[in-house]
Amino acid sequence: MAGTYLFDTSAAIALMRRDAALRAKFPSLDDAYISVVSLGELYFGAEKSSKVENNRQQANLIASEISVLGGDIETAQHYGKIKQQLKAKGRPIPENDIWIAAFAMRYNLTLLTRDAHFGEVEGLAVQGW
């Protein structure tokens, strides 16, 4: 999977909103992945919104356009290592974002995000758009 991207939740939302800069950078989503964690965040956002059904459909569309990665033991091992490193530095980040970073590291993907706190994760390749 080298040379490919893991969309975090902010990138997936930008994709749903048809962000021109993101679409210009990624006219094809063949090299794109999303973790089940980010997909869960999209569905949570849909459920708490005023347009539940429309936003569910948007999340379904993302799930059909981008390959969804599920977790495994190696993902969990990356999670544990990342969380401990962040704790030792005194630089916590949101729990789901630790999982998202673990997916990126597990599959050797560049994380596509606008969230600066991912820069705290040692060894994580991060890119904006």
Long-range contacts (C-beta under 8 A, 24 or more apart in sequence): 1-33, 1-107, 1-108, 1-109, 2-108, 3-31, 4-31, 4-32, 4-33, 4-109, 4-110, 5-31, 5-32, 5-33, 5-109, 5-110, 5-111, 5-112, 5-127, 6-32, 6-33, 6-34, 6-35, 6-69, 6-100, 6-103, 6-104, 6-107, 6-109, 6-110, 6-111, 6-112, 7-32, 7-33, 7-34, 7-38, 7-66, 7-112, 8-38, 8-97, 8-100, 8-111, 8-112, 8-113, 8-115, 8-118, 9-38, 9-41, 9-42, 9-96, 9-100, 10-113, 10-114, 10-115, 11-112, 11-113, 11-114, 11-129, 12-38, 12-39, 12-42, 12-62, 12-66, 13-42, 13-45, 14-114, 14-129, 15-62, 15-65, 15-66, 16-42, 16-58, 16-59, 16-61, 16-62, 19-129, 21-129, 22-129, 25-129, 26-129, 29-65, 29-66, 32-65, 32-66, 32-67, 32-112, 33-66, 33-67, 33-68, 33-69, 33-107, 33-109, 34-62, 34-63, 34-66, 34-67, 34-68, 34-69, 35-68, 35-69, 35-71, 35-99, 35-100, 35-103, 36-68, 36-69, 36-70, 36-71, 37-96, 37-99, 37-100, 37-103, 38-96, 38-100, 39-63, 39-68, 40-96, 41-96, 69-103, 69-107, 71-99, 71-102, 71-103, 72-106, 74-106, 75-99, 75-102, 75-103, 75-106, 76-102, 78-102, 78-103, 78-105, 78-106, 82-121, 82-122, 85-121, 85-122, 86-120, 86-121, 89-120, 91-120, 93-117, 93-118, 93-120, 93-121
